[in-house]
Amino acid sequence: MRMVAALDGDHTVHFSRLRVTSIPPEGAGRKQFEPGPMVTAAELLADARVDVIVWNGTSGGMEGLDADRKIVEAIEAATSTPATTGTLATIEAFSELGIGRYGLVVPYTAEITSRVVGTFASAGFECVASTHEGLTANWDFSQVSPSIIADRARSVSRAQPQGIAIFCTNLCGAPVVDLLEGELGVPVVDSVIVCLWAAFHVLGRKPALKGWGRLMARY
């Protein structure tokens, strides 16, 4: 909301909630990320005549890029509105910032982290270092403090990546992105920031929001 508050009067942001309570390696919880619930939430947003819809989540990192592409296709077919996702936006941001080798910071289990690494590898991006918290409950992700996230980013920076991904929309990494970029000298792609950036990117607009890292500031 702090980022949104800085937008000019020509832009508004609308939200539709999805129930995502855990990120288990297997089991019924994976059904949270099927296209059906996404389309239902997107249709509610379409009632507000929005110009773009973003799945503000990173399930594509563990489910695969094709899963996210199917979500995008389903949303666009149901709403006639351009759409994207947090994972697809991260890949676009990596390309925009010239990141080929990256460090990864996530709250997930080792198995989920491995899947995320594999997904980005399939798109041509190499993970040179990663950290994970071993958590599965979505609420617990939100309790990881910005200072811990910053320390994790510093840890993966020792492998000299071209950029760092804080990958999870329920991690509070956005407030430390500007600090980390100044300290580490590489771009930091945070999932919350990249989802807002993606909306403007799809629309070809340039918000130029300061204080949220170089990705957002370059527009």
N, CA, C and O of each residue as an XYZ file, in Angstrom:
876
protein
N       0.821     -1.203      0.000
C       0.000      0.000      0.000
C       0.857      1.255      0.000
O       0.435      2.290     -0.516
N       2.056      1.180      0.572
C       2.934      2.353      0.575
C       3.355      2.709     -0.843
O       3.453      3.890     -1.174
N       3.603      1.725     -1.677
C       3.933      2.004     -3.079
C       2.737      2.608     -3.797
O       2.878      3.591     -4.524
N       1.572      2.028     -3.598
C       0.356      2.482     -4.266
C       0.020      3.914     -3.872
O      -0.476      4.684     -4.695
N       0.285      4.277     -2.619
C      -0.034      5.624     -2.147
C       0.739      6.696     -2.898
O       0.317      7.851     -2.950
N       1.872      6.314     -3.480
C       2.700      7.290     -4.188
C       2.275      7.483     -5.645
O       2.827      8.339     -6.335
N       1.308      6.704     -6.121
C       0.860      6.833     -7.497
C       0.068      8.122     -7.690
O      -0.551      8.632     -6.756
N       0.098      8.644     -8.925
C      -0.666      9.849     -9.200
C      -2.152      9.509     -9.349
O      -2.542      8.341     -9.322
N      -2.952     10.529     -9.502
C      -4.396     10.351     -9.528
C      -4.927      9.640    -10.756
O      -6.106      9.289    -10.801
N      -4.076      9.418    -11.760
C      -4.514      8.738    -12.972
C      -4.512      7.223    -12.821
O      -4.967      6.511    -13.716
N      -3.998      6.717    -11.680
C      -3.874      5.278    -11.490
C      -4.582      4.841    -10.206
O      -4.452      5.479     -9.161
N      -5.319      3.761    -10.302
C      -5.924      3.159     -9.123
C      -5.592      1.669     -9.112
O      -5.367      1.067    -10.162
N      -5.564      1.088     -7.930
C      -5.247     -0.331     -7.778
C      -6.410     -1.008     -7.064
O      -6.919     -0.502     -6.064
N      -6.823     -2.162     -7.590
C      -7.953     -2.907     -7.043
C      -7.493     -4.315     -6.679
O      -6.614     -4.875     -7.335
N      -8.083     -4.879     -5.640
C      -7.634     -6.172     -5.132
C      -8.788     -7.164     -5.050
O      -9.921     -6.796     -4.742
N      -8.483     -8.411     -5.329
C      -9.431     -9.509     -5.150
C      -8.659    -10.639     -4.479
O      -7.640    -11.092     -5.000
N      -9.139    -11.094     -3.328
C      -8.365    -12.040     -2.521
C      -8.542    -13.487     -2.977
O      -9.625    -13.899     -3.392
N      -7.450    -14.245     -2.887
C      -7.462    -15.692     -3.090
C      -7.051    -16.360     -1.783
O      -6.189    -15.850     -1.068
N      -7.653    -17.475     -1.476
C      -7.288    -18.178     -0.243
C      -6.075    -19.072     -0.503
O      -6.195    -20.149     -1.086
N      -4.907    -18.605     -0.061
C      -3.658    -19.380     -0.122
C      -3.113    -19.426      1.297
O      -2.618    -18.424      1.813
N      -3.207    -20.585      1.921
C      -2.837    -20.688      3.330
C      -1.520    -21.408      3.567
O      -0.905    -21.246      4.621
N      -1.082    -22.203      2.595
C       0.168    -22.941      2.785
C       0.772    -23.273      1.435
O       0.096    -23.256      0.407
N       2.066    -23.575      1.462
C       2.782    -23.983      0.256
C       3.388    -25.359      0.525
O       4.589    -25.464      0.772
N       2.575    -26.413      0.480
C       3.084    -27.754      0.761
C       3.749    -28.355     -0.475
O       3.363    -28.027     -1.597
N       4.739    -29.227     -0.290
C       5.354    -29.887     -1.446
C       4.352    -30.692     -2.264
O       4.429    -30.718     -3.492
N       3.420    -31.342     -1.594
C       2.411    -32.142     -2.277
C       1.073    -31.975     -1.571
O       0.987    -31.278     -0.560
N       0.023    -32.611     -2.098
C      -1.245    -32.660     -1.387
C      -2.279    -31.682     -1.889
O      -2.082    -31.001     -2.896
N      -3.395    -31.621     -1.165
C      -4.555    -30.848     -1.587
C      -4.266    -29.356     -1.681
O      -4.931    -28.647     -2.436
N      -3.292    -28.872     -0.932
C      -2.983    -27.451     -0.947
C      -2.586    -26.936     -2.305
O      -2.719    -25.744     -2.582
N      -2.098    -27.819     -3.163
C      -1.677    -27.392     -4.498
C      -2.865    -26.949     -5.347
O      -2.688    -26.220     -6.323
N      -4.086    -27.384     -4.984
C      -5.276    -26.998     -5.737
C      -5.565    -25.503     -5.616
O      -6.350    -24.953     -6.388
N      -4.927    -24.850     -4.644
C      -5.088    -23.408     -4.494
C      -4.689    -22.660     -5.760
O      -5.153    -21.546     -6.003
N      -3.824    -23.277     -6.567
C      -3.233    -22.581     -7.698
C      -3.807    -23.024     -9.040
O      -3.228    -22.729    -10.085
N      -4.927    -23.721     -9.025
C      -5.577    -24.089    -10.275
C      -6.260    -22.857    -10.871
O      -6.608    -21.930    -10.139
N      -6.457    -22.838    -12.195
C      -7.012    -21.642    -12.844
C      -8.393    -21.225    -12.357
O      -8.713    -20.036    -12.364
N      -9.222    -22.185    -11.933
C     -10.600    -21.847    -11.554
C     -10.724    -20.721    -10.544
O     -11.384    -19.722    -10.827
N     -10.101    -20.852     -9.356
C     -10.187    -19.760     -8.377
C      -9.586    -18.450     -8.874
O     -10.055    -17.368     -8.521
N      -8.539    -18.559     -9.700
C      -7.918    -17.350    -10.249
C      -8.906    -16.601    -11.143
O      -9.026    -15.378    -11.071
N      -9.607    -17.355    -11.983
C     -10.557    -16.741    -12.902
C     -11.704    -16.096    -12.133
O     -12.132    -14.994    -12.474
N     -12.203    -16.764    -11.106
C     -13.283    -16.194    -10.298
C     -12.865    -14.861     -9.689
O     -13.619    -13.890     -9.735
N     -11.659    -14.815     -9.116
C     -11.153    -13.569     -8.534
C     -10.953    -12.505     -9.609
O     -11.249    -11.330     -9.392
N     -10.449    -12.924    -10.770
C     -10.200    -11.977    -11.855
C     -11.499    -11.388    -12.394
O     -11.546    -10.212    -12.753
N     -12.546    -12.193    -12.452
C     -13.828    -11.692    -12.946
C     -14.383    -10.592    -12.043
O     -15.021     -9.656    -12.524
N     -14.143    -10.703    -10.745
C     -14.571     -9.644     -9.829
C     -13.810     -8.352    -10.106
O     -14.383     -7.264    -10.061
N     -12.519     -8.478    -10.392
C     -11.736     -7.291    -10.728
C     -12.192     -6.688    -12.052
O     -12.221     -5.467    -12.207
N     -12.544     -7.538    -12.995
C     -12.979     -7.045    -14.303
C     -14.237     -6.201    -14.197
O     -14.473     -5.333    -15.038
N     -15.057     -6.448    -13.162
C     -16.247     -5.622    -12.949
C     -15.882     -4.157    -12.729
O     -16.683     -3.262    -12.997
N     -14.657     -3.921    -12.234
C     -14.195     -2.551    -12.005
C     -13.552     -1.954    -13.263
O     -13.029     -0.840    -13.235
N     -13.600     -2.713    -14.367
C     -13.054     -2.267    -15.657
C     -11.579     -1.892    -15.551
O     -11.146     -0.853    -16.050
N     -10.824     -2.757    -14.894
C      -9.382     -2.539    -14.781
C      -8.714     -2.754    -16.139
O      -9.280     -3.397    -17.022
N      -7.523     -2.218    -16.294
C      -6.800     -2.302    -17.568
C      -5.826     -3.474    -17.623
O      -5.407     -3.878    -18.708
N      -5.464     -4.019    -16.477
C      -4.554     -5.160    -16.428
C      -4.814     -5.918    -15.135
O      -5.168     -5.321    -14.118
N      -4.639     -7.235    -15.177
C      -4.821     -8.068    -13.992
C      -3.526     -8.838    -13.738
O      -2.984     -9.459    -14.652
N      -3.033     -8.799    -12.505
C      -1.796     -9.484    -12.134
C      -2.086    -10.502    -11.037
O      -2.628    -10.145     -9.991
N      -1.730    -11.766    -11.265
C      -1.754    -12.767    -10.187
C      -0.566    -12.441     -9.303
O       0.578    -12.736     -9.647
N      -0.848    -11.830     -8.159
C       0.183    -11.370     -7.238
C       0.657    -12.543     -6.371
O       0.504    -12.555     -5.150
N       1.234    -13.520     -7.061
C       1.711    -14.719     -6.389
C       2.824    -15.360     -7.191
O       3.037    -15.032     -8.358
N       3.532    -16.278     -6.553
C       4.711    -16.892     -7.173
C       4.546    -18.397     -7.362
O       5.535    -19.126     -7.435
N       3.295    -18.864     -7.443
C       3.065    -20.300     -7.583
C       3.711    -20.870     -8.833
O       4.070    -22.048     -8.857
N       3.867    -20.060     -9.872
C       4.517    -20.532    -11.088
C       5.940    -20.985    -10.859
O       6.462    -21.804    -11.615
N       6.579    -20.457     -9.814
C       7.939    -20.875     -9.512
C       8.018    -22.340     -9.148
O       9.009    -23.005     -9.449
N       6.985    -22.851     -8.502
C       6.979    -24.267     -8.096
C       6.128    -25.139     -9.013
O       6.377    -26.338     -9.137
N       5.118    -24.536     -9.661
C       4.234    -25.293    -10.535
C       4.731    -25.327    -11.980
O       4.306    -26.175    -12.764
N       5.620    -24.416    -12.329
C       6.150    -24.356    -13.689
C       5.558    -23.213    -14.491
O       4.447    -22.760    -14.216
N       6.298    -22.753    -15.477
C       5.879    -21.602    -16.271
C       4.621    -21.888    -17.077
O       3.799    -20.994    -17.280
N       4.460    -23.129    -17.539
C       3.256    -23.452    -18.308
C       2.000    -23.301    -17.460
O       0.948    -22.909    -17.964
N       2.113    -23.614    -16.167
C       0.963    -23.450    -15.277
C       0.558    -21.984    -15.200
O      -0.630    -21.664    -15.235
N       1.542    -21.093    -15.097
C       1.230    -19.663    -15.052
C       0.684    -19.177    -16.387
O      -0.225    -18.348    -16.427
N       1.235    -19.689    -17.473
C       0.724    -19.285    -18.791
C      -0.732    -19.698    -18.965
O      -1.518    -18.972    -19.574
N      -1.092    -20.859    -18.434
C      -2.485    -21.312    -18.503
C      -3.394    -20.404    -17.668
O      -4.522    -20.106    -18.062
N      -2.888    -19.971    -16.513
C      -3.662    -19.042    -15.685
C      -3.899    -17.737    -16.440
O      -5.011    -17.209    -16.450
N      -2.848    -17.224    -17.071
C      -2.962    -15.983    -17.836
C      -3.967    -16.150    -18.977
O      -4.824    -15.293    -19.188
N      -3.854    -17.252    -19.704
C      -4.771    -17.497    -20.817
C      -6.219    -17.579    -20.333
O      -7.123    -17.040    -20.972
N      -6.436    -18.261    -19.193
C      -7.790    -18.407    -18.665
C      -8.364    -17.071    -18.223
O      -9.531    -16.776    -18.477
N      -7.536    -16.258    -17.555
C      -7.990    -14.939    -17.101
C      -8.329    -14.054    -18.296
O      -9.371    -13.399    -18.316
N      -7.451    -14.039    -19.280
C      -7.679    -13.176    -20.440
C      -8.906    -13.620    -21.228
O      -9.650    -12.783    -21.741
N      -9.124    -14.947    -21.330
C     -10.296    -15.445    -22.047
C     -11.588    -15.074    -21.326
O     -12.596    -14.764    -21.961
N     -11.550    -15.109    -19.994
C     -12.759    -14.844    -19.203
C     -13.067    -13.357    -19.066
O     -14.228    -12.975    -18.923
N     -12.032    -12.516    -19.109
C     -12.226    -11.098    -18.798
C     -11.920    -10.145    -19.945
O     -12.268     -8.966    -19.879
N     -11.266    -10.648    -21.008
C     -10.808     -9.788    -22.108
C      -9.886     -8.675    -21.607
O      -9.867     -7.569    -22.149
N      -9.124     -8.996    -20.559
C      -8.198     -8.040    -19.947
C      -6.792     -8.621    -19.955
O      -6.624     -9.786    -19.592
N      -5.765     -7.855    -20.357
C      -4.394     -8.367    -20.307
C      -4.024     -8.805    -18.898
O      -4.445     -8.190    -17.918
N      -3.235     -9.869    -18.802
C      -2.876    -10.404    -17.484
C      -1.436    -10.890    -17.472
O      -0.841    -11.155    -18.517
N      -0.891    -11.002    -16.270
C       0.422    -11.602    -16.080
C       0.487    -12.128    -14.649
O      -0.500    -12.067    -13.917
N       1.652    -12.644    -14.251
C       1.815    -13.228    -12.919
C       3.152    -12.805    -12.322
O       4.022    -12.280    -13.016
N       3.297    -13.043    -11.030
C       4.541    -12.693    -10.355
C       5.751    -13.427    -10.907
O       6.830    -12.845    -11.011
N       5.590    -14.690    -11.261
C       6.721    -15.454    -11.789
C       7.084    -15.001    -13.195
O       8.260    -14.788    -13.489
N       6.096    -14.852    -14.065
C       6.382    -14.380    -15.414
C       6.984    -12.979    -15.384
O       7.855    -12.657    -16.191
N       6.518    -12.145    -14.450
C       7.059    -10.792    -14.320
C       8.503    -10.812    -13.841
O       9.303     -9.972    -14.253
N       8.845    -11.767    -12.972
C      10.224    -11.870    -12.491
C      11.161    -12.191    -13.638
O      12.251    -11.627    -13.726
N      10.749    -13.088    -14.514
C      11.560    -13.426    -15.680
C      11.743    -12.206    -16.580
O      12.841    -11.958    -17.078
N      10.673    -11.449    -16.786
C      10.775    -10.233    -17.587
C      11.707     -9.220    -16.926
O      12.479     -8.542    -17.605
N      11.632     -9.121    -15.600
C      12.496     -8.175    -14.884
C      13.959     -8.592    -14.968
O      14.834     -7.743    -15.135
N      14.238     -9.898    -14.855
C      15.608    -10.383    -15.015
C      16.162     -9.938    -16.368
O      17.284     -9.441    -16.457
N      15.364    -10.122    -17.414
C      15.816     -9.735    -18.757
C      15.987     -8.230    -18.857
O      16.956     -7.749    -19.446
N      15.056     -7.486    -18.286
C      15.112     -6.018    -18.320
C      16.376     -5.496    -17.640
O      16.963     -4.508    -18.080
N      16.790     -6.169    -16.560
C      17.928     -5.715    -15.757
C      19.237     -6.404    -16.130
O      20.272     -6.127    -15.523
N      19.206     -7.291    -17.113
C      20.422     -7.978    -17.548
C      20.929     -8.998    -16.549
O      22.137     -9.194    -16.418
N      20.014     -9.651    -15.840
C      20.392    -10.653    -14.836
C      20.331    -12.045    -15.455
O      19.263    -12.495    -15.872
N      21.464    -12.722    -15.516
C      21.508    -14.110    -15.975
C      21.810    -15.054    -14.831
O      21.273    -16.160    -14.764
N      22.677    -14.609    -13.926
C      23.063    -15.381    -12.745
C      22.496    -14.661    -11.521
O      22.768    -13.479    -11.311
N      21.719    -15.367    -10.726
C      21.021    -14.697     -9.638
C      21.163    -15.451     -8.314
O      21.439    -16.650     -8.290
N      20.968    -14.719     -7.220
C      20.853    -15.316     -5.896
C      19.394    -15.325     -5.502
O      18.655    -14.400     -5.838
N      18.966    -16.367     -4.786
C      17.552    -16.566     -4.489
C      17.297    -16.561     -2.985
O      17.971    -17.262     -2.230
N      16.322    -15.768     -2.556
C      15.899    -15.721     -1.157
C      14.418    -16.082     -1.107
O      13.584    -15.369     -1.666
N      14.086    -17.198     -0.433
C      12.696    -17.647     -0.322
C      12.417    -18.151      1.092
O      13.353    -18.448      1.835
N      11.141    -18.252      1.472
C      10.807    -18.771      2.800
C      10.502    -20.269      2.800
O      10.229    -20.838      3.856
N      10.544    -20.917      1.628
C       9.977    -22.246      1.455
C      10.854    -23.376      2.005
O      11.911    -23.142      2.592
N      10.380    -24.602      1.796
C      11.167    -25.785      2.125
C      12.249    -25.988      1.067
O      12.235    -25.349      0.015
N      13.179    -26.883      1.364
C      14.258    -27.170      0.411
C      13.695    -27.720     -0.902
O      14.183    -27.380     -1.979
N      12.668    -28.567     -0.810
C      12.095    -29.160     -2.017
C      11.438    -28.116     -2.907
O      11.628    -28.121     -4.123
N      10.665    -27.220     -2.302
C      10.026    -26.159     -3.083
C      11.075    -25.231     -3.675
O      10.950    -24.797     -4.820
N      12.102    -24.928     -2.901
C      13.185    -24.072     -3.390
C      13.837    -24.683     -4.618
O      14.137    -23.978     -5.582
N      14.055    -25.991     -4.586
C      14.644    -26.688     -5.730
C      13.762    -26.565     -6.971
O      14.264    -26.419     -8.086
N      12.460    -26.624     -6.773
C      11.547    -26.484     -7.905
C      11.616    -25.089     -8.510
O      11.596    -24.925     -9.730
N      11.696    -24.086     -7.639
C      11.812    -22.714     -8.121
C      13.083    -22.547     -8.950
O      13.059    -21.957    -10.029
N      14.181    -23.071     -8.436
C      15.459    -23.002     -9.163
C      15.329    -23.679    -10.524
O      15.829    -23.167    -11.526
N      14.662    -24.823    -10.561
C      14.479    -25.536    -11.819
C      13.622    -24.773    -12.806
O      13.883    -24.794    -14.009
N      12.603    -24.102    -12.305
C      11.733    -23.317    -13.175
C      12.503    -22.188    -13.841
O      12.380    -21.979    -15.047
N      13.289    -21.466    -13.072
C      14.068    -20.378    -13.659
C      15.170    -20.906    -14.567
O      15.518    -20.261    -15.556
N      15.722    -22.071    -14.244
C      16.725    -22.683    -15.123
C      16.122    -23.006    -16.483
O      16.790    -22.878    -17.509
N      14.859    -23.425    -16.492
C      14.200    -23.751    -17.755
C      14.046    -22.533    -18.655
O      13.877    -22.666    -19.868
N      14.104    -21.338    -18.054
C      14.015    -20.094    -18.816
C      15.384    -19.491    -19.082
O      15.486    -18.402    -19.645
N      16.449    -20.203    -18.674
C      17.806    -19.763    -18.979
C      18.503    -18.971    -17.903
O      19.510    -18.317    -18.178
N      17.992    -19.008    -16.665
C      18.597    -18.243    -15.573
C      19.234    -19.192    -14.561
O      18.638    -20.197    -14.175
N      20.447    -18.861    -14.140
C      21.245    -19.726    -13.265
C      21.242    -19.214    -11.827
O      21.622    -18.071    -11.569
N      20.818    -20.052    -10.902
C      20.884    -19.717     -9.476
C      22.269    -20.082     -8.947
O      22.659    -21.249     -8.981
N      23.011    -19.091     -8.460
C      24.364    -19.344     -7.974
C      24.408    -19.499     -6.461
O      25.414    -19.955     -5.918
N      23.333    -19.127     -5.772
C      23.253    -19.294     -4.318
C      21.806    -19.086     -3.899
O      21.085    -18.309     -4.526
N      21.374    -19.774     -2.843
C      20.003    -19.608     -2.375
C      19.940    -19.794     -0.868
O      20.800    -20.442     -0.271
N      18.914    -19.218     -0.266
C      18.598    -19.457      1.137
C      17.108    -19.752      1.243
O      16.317    -19.242      0.450
N      16.720    -20.566      2.211
C      15.302    -20.842      2.448
C      15.085    -21.014      3.946
O      16.002    -21.379      4.683
N      13.858    -20.746      4.382
C      13.536    -20.781      5.807
C      12.907    -22.097      6.242
O      12.757    -22.334      7.441
N      12.537    -22.959      5.298
C      11.931    -24.238      5.641
C      10.488    -24.130      6.094
O       9.999    -25.018      6.792
N       9.791    -23.062      5.715
C       8.420    -22.819      6.154
C       7.411    -23.310      5.123
O       7.718    -23.390      3.934
N       6.208    -23.639      5.582
C       5.128    -24.036      4.670
C       3.867    -23.198      4.841
O       3.080    -23.093      3.900
N       3.649    -22.599      6.009
C       2.432    -21.812      6.268
C       2.593    -20.389      5.731
O       3.582    -19.718      6.022
N       1.633    -19.945      4.962
C       1.701    -18.627      4.351
C       1.809    -17.523      5.406
O       2.533    -16.547      5.209
N       1.097    -17.671      6.518
C       1.184    -16.686      7.598
C       2.619    -16.585      8.114
O       3.106    -15.487      8.385
N       3.284    -17.707      8.248
C       4.656    -17.706      8.762
C       5.605    -16.963      7.827
O       6.577    -16.356      8.275
N       5.319    -17.012      6.528
C       6.158    -16.257      5.587
C       6.145    -14.774      5.954
O       7.177    -14.103      5.911
N       4.968    -14.277      6.313
C       4.820    -12.848      6.606
C       5.526    -12.432      7.883
O       5.748    -11.243      8.113
N       5.881    -13.404      8.715
C       6.523    -13.101      9.987
C       8.050    -13.047      9.895
O       8.717    -12.722     10.877
N       8.602    -13.360      8.733
C      10.048    -13.228      8.531
C      10.361    -11.739      8.399
O       9.844    -11.075      7.500
N      11.187    -11.218      9.274
C      11.390     -9.768      9.339
C      12.223     -9.254      8.168
O      13.025     -9.997      7.603
N      12.037     -7.986      7.801
C      12.864     -7.388      6.754
C      14.361     -7.496      7.046
O      15.157     -7.655      6.120
N      14.755     -7.413      8.319
C      16.181     -7.500      8.649
C      16.731     -8.901      8.351
O      17.866     -9.037      7.894
N      15.933     -9.934      8.610
C      16.366    -11.296      8.280
C      16.455    -11.465      6.766
O      17.408    -12.055      6.256
N      15.465    -10.947      6.054
C      15.492    -11.024      4.590
C      16.738    -10.335      4.043
O      17.388    -10.848      3.132
N      17.070     -9.167      4.604
C      18.273     -8.455      4.171
C      19.525     -9.279      4.429
O      20.424     -9.319      3.590
N      19.591     -9.939      5.583
C      20.746    -10.786      5.882
C      20.851    -11.953      4.907
O      21.949    -12.326      4.495
N      19.701    -12.533      4.537
C      19.707    -13.631      3.555
C      20.221    -13.140      2.200
O      20.970    -13.842      1.520
N      19.811    -11.931      1.816
C      20.283    -11.362      0.555
C      21.787    -11.119      0.595
O      22.484    -11.361     -0.390
N      22.278    -10.649      1.713
C      23.716    -10.447      1.844
C      24.457    -11.782      1.724
O      25.547    -11.854      1.156
N      23.845    -12.833      2.270
C      24.463    -14.151      2.215
C      24.622    -14.635      0.770
O      25.698    -15.085      0.376
N      23.546    -14.541     -0.016
C      23.641    -15.037     -1.393
C      24.496    -14.125     -2.256
O      25.003    -14.554     -3.292
N      24.667    -12.868     -1.843
C      25.481    -11.940     -2.640
C      26.952    -12.345     -2.649
O      27.708    -11.925     -3.525
N      27.361    -13.164     -1.672
C      28.762    -13.594     -1.629
C      29.143    -14.456     -2.838
O      30.324    -14.595     -3.157
N      28.149    -15.028     -3.502
C      28.417    -15.832     -4.701
C      28.547    -14.953     -5.946
O      28.703    -15.461     -7.057
N      28.481    -13.636     -5.755
C      28.635    -12.645     -6.818
C      27.631    -12.825     -7.960
O      28.020    -12.918     -9.124
N      26.345    -12.874     -7.624
C      25.330    -12.931     -8.674
C      25.191    -11.594     -9.379
O      25.651    -10.565     -8.885
N      24.556    -11.622    -10.528
C      24.270    -10.373    -11.240
C      23.035     -9.677    -10.679
O      22.778     -8.515    -10.996
N      22.280    -10.371     -9.858
C      21.100     -9.815     -9.223
C      20.570    -10.784     -8.180
O      21.001    -11.936     -8.116
N      19.651    -10.324     -7.377
C      19.078    -11.140     -6.297
C      17.559    -11.110     -6.416
O      16.973    -10.056     -6.661
N      16.924    -12.263     -6.241
C      15.467    -12.354     -6.241
C      14.969    -12.666     -4.836
O      15.336    -13.689     -4.257
N      14.144    -11.797     -4.293
C      13.385    -12.088     -3.073
C      12.035    -12.577     -3.575
O      11.174    -11.788     -3.964
N      11.867    -13.904     -3.560
C      10.800    -14.521     -4.349
C       9.702    -15.085     -3.459
O       9.780    -16.230     -3.014
N       8.683    -14.278     -3.202
C       7.482    -14.684     -2.471
C       6.712    -13.412     -2.180
O       7.272    -12.475     -1.610
N       5.447    -13.352     -2.554
C       4.686    -12.121     -2.353
C       4.196    -11.951     -0.925
O       3.539    -10.957     -0.616
N       4.500    -12.899     -0.048
C       4.164    -12.716      1.358
C       5.411    -12.527      2.217
O       5.345    -12.620      3.443
N       6.543    -12.263      1.576
C       7.761    -11.862      2.285
C       7.847    -10.338      2.277
O       7.570     -9.700      1.261
N       8.227     -9.766      3.396
C       8.325     -8.312      3.520
C       9.720     -7.846      3.103
O      10.485     -7.322      3.912
N      10.031     -8.049      1.822
C      11.338     -7.672      1.314
C      11.384     -6.293      0.684
O      12.447     -5.678      0.608
N      10.235     -5.803      0.233
C      10.212     -4.528     -0.482
C      10.861     -3.371      0.286
O      11.563     -2.565     -0.325
N      10.651     -3.262      1.612
C      11.227     -2.117      2.329
C      12.750     -2.089      2.364
O      13.330     -1.040      2.645
N      13.417     -3.212      2.087
C      14.886     -3.231      2.172
C      15.553     -3.293      0.807
O      16.780     -3.364      0.728
N      14.773     -3.269     -0.272
C      15.354     -3.382     -1.613
C      16.287     -2.222     -1.915
O      17.412     -2.437     -2.368
N      15.846     -1.011     -1.675
C      16.680      0.164     -1.970
C      17.980      0.111     -1.171
O      19.054      0.380     -1.709
N      17.885     -0.232      0.103
C      19.057     -0.360      0.966
C      20.022     -1.396      0.429
O      21.224     -1.145      0.346
N      19.500     -2.574      0.060
C      20.351     -3.663     -0.403
C      21.030     -3.329     -1.724
O      22.200     -3.654     -1.925
N      20.304     -2.687     -2.615
C      20.924     -2.342     -3.893
C      22.079     -1.362     -3.698
O      23.112     -1.477     -4.357
N      21.906     -0.407     -2.801
C      22.982      0.529     -2.527
C      24.172     -0.136     -1.870
O      25.320      0.224     -2.129
N      23.895     -1.103     -1.022
C      24.951     -1.796     -0.286
C      25.671     -2.840     -1.126
O      26.895     -2.950     -1.060
N      24.925     -3.608     -1.915
C      25.486     -4.766     -2.631
C      25.871     -4.456     -4.072
O      26.661     -5.182     -4.674
N      25.319     -3.389     -4.622
C      25.699     -2.983     -5.966
C      25.087     -3.800     -7.087
O      25.554     -3.726     -8.224
N      24.050     -4.579     -6.796
C      23.354     -5.351     -7.826
C      21.850     -5.125     -7.675
O      21.389     -4.781     -6.587
N      21.079     -5.312     -8.749
C      19.634     -5.155     -8.632
C      19.011     -6.246     -7.770
O      19.462     -7.391     -7.770
N      17.976     -5.872     -7.041
C      17.226     -6.813     -6.207
C      15.781     -6.810     -6.694
O      15.105     -5.781     -6.676
N      15.323     -7.983     -7.130
C      13.969     -8.118     -7.677
C      13.074     -8.732     -6.610
O      13.138     -9.933     -6.347
N      12.247     -7.903     -6.002
C      11.320     -8.351     -4.965
C       9.965     -8.657     -5.595
O       9.513     -7.916     -6.467
N       9.313     -9.731     -5.168
C       8.080    -10.171     -5.815
C       6.942     -9.167     -5.705
O       6.164     -9.015     -6.646
N       6.832     -8.480     -4.576
C       5.756     -7.497     -4.423
C       5.995     -6.315     -5.360
O       5.076     -5.860     -6.042
N       7.215     -5.828     -5.389
C       7.550     -4.712     -6.273
C       7.373     -5.106     -7.729
O       6.818     -4.342     -8.519
N       7.844     -6.297     -8.088
C       7.817     -6.696     -9.498
C       6.385     -6.870    -10.000
O       6.123     -6.664    -11.184
N       5.460     -7.245     -9.124
C       4.065     -7.388     -9.564
C       3.458     -6.040     -9.918
O       2.722     -5.934    -10.899
N       3.756     -5.006     -9.132
C       3.273     -3.670     -9.479
C       3.965     -3.176    -10.742
O       3.330     -2.596    -11.622
N       5.276     -3.411    -10.823
C       6.016     -3.030    -12.033
C       5.418     -3.706    -13.262
O       5.303     -3.086    -14.320
N       5.034     -4.981    -13.126
C       4.505     -5.739    -14.253
C       3.228     -5.122    -14.801
O       3.010     -5.107    -16.013
N       2.384     -4.613    -13.909
C       1.146     -3.991    -14.358
C       1.444     -2.799    -15.272
O       0.836     -2.654    -16.332
N       2.374     -1.960    -14.856
C       2.740     -0.810    -15.684
C       3.471     -1.254    -16.950
O       3.310     -0.653    -18.012
N       4.273     -2.310    -16.827
C       5.024     -2.821    -17.965
C       4.061     -3.309    -19.054
O       4.260     -3.022    -20.234
N       3.034     -4.036    -18.662
C       2.045     -4.524    -19.618
C       1.352     -3.356    -20.317
O       1.078     -3.421    -21.516
N       1.074     -2.305    -19.578
C       0.358     -1.152    -20.117
C       1.266     -0.163    -20.849
O       0.785      0.779    -21.479
N       2.579     -0.382    -20.762
C       3.516      0.527    -21.408
C       3.607      1.872    -20.740
O       3.907      2.878    -21.384
N       3.345      1.896    -19.431
C       3.397      3.157    -18.684
C       4.609      3.201    -17.765
O       5.236      2.174    -17.502
N       4.940      4.410    -17.270
C       6.162      4.609    -16.501
C       5.871      5.362    -15.196
O       5.805      6.592    -15.193
N       5.697      4.635    -14.096
C       5.365      5.318    -12.844
C       6.532      6.039    -12.190
O       6.323      7.030    -11.490
N       7.775      5.560    -12.401
C       8.975      6.178    -11.827
C       8.842      6.403    -10.324
O       9.001      7.525     -9.843
N       8.552      5.346     -9.594
C       8.425      5.440     -8.139
C       9.795      5.314     -7.488
O      10.493      4.325     -7.710
N      10.182      6.281     -6.704
C      11.483      6.290     -6.059
C      11.421      5.585     -4.703
O      10.382      5.567     -4.044
N      12.564      5.000     -4.297
C      12.660      4.382     -2.987
C      12.332      2.906     -2.967
O      12.306      2.286     -1.904
N      12.072      2.318     -4.178
C      11.695      0.909     -4.253
C      12.625      0.134     -5.180
O      12.233     -0.889     -5.742
N      13.847      0.613     -5.341
C      14.821     -0.100     -6.150
C      14.866      0.371     -7.586
O      14.003      1.120     -8.044
N      15.897     -0.088     -8.292
C      16.156      0.433     -9.631
C      15.130     -0.031    -10.659
O      14.905      0.668    -11.647
N      14.502     -1.189    -10.459
C      13.508     -1.644    -11.426
C      12.370     -0.653    -11.523
O      11.990     -0.258    -12.626
N      11.823     -0.246    -10.404
C      10.703      0.682    -10.408
C      11.148      2.102    -10.749
O      10.399      2.853    -11.374
N      12.359      2.472    -10.343
C      12.826      3.842    -10.562
C      13.180      4.118    -12.012
O      13.194      5.276    -12.430
N      13.467      3.072    -12.794
C      13.902      3.284    -14.181
C      12.731      3.688    -15.079
O      12.936      4.044    -16.240
N      11.516      3.636    -14.552
C      10.347      3.989    -15.372
C       9.751      5.323    -14.963
O       8.764      5.764    -15.552
